[in-house]
Amino acid sequence: MIASSHSADQKVYEIANLTNEVKELRSAFVDKRGKLMQLKKESFVEAEMKEKDIGISLNPPTKIIVKSSKPVK
């Protein structure tokens, strides 16, 4: 009976520790996702490229269409 009680207590502590770890990992994930969103912003990329003397292209990108000689299945 006592051993069972100790085992249950140990499992409760382990669950509490794992729950805290999950919360910390989720927080880190949200933080990194926010930083990624910031890095993906066009204004941020433009500022970083200006530091490297790379400017924005004045010509819009063009779509290249390649026609295949093989039929698509």
Secondary structure, DSSP 8 states (H G I E B T S, - for coil): -HHHHHHHHHHHHHHHHHHHHHHHHHHHHHHHHHHHHHHH-HHHHHHHHHHTT----SS---------SS---
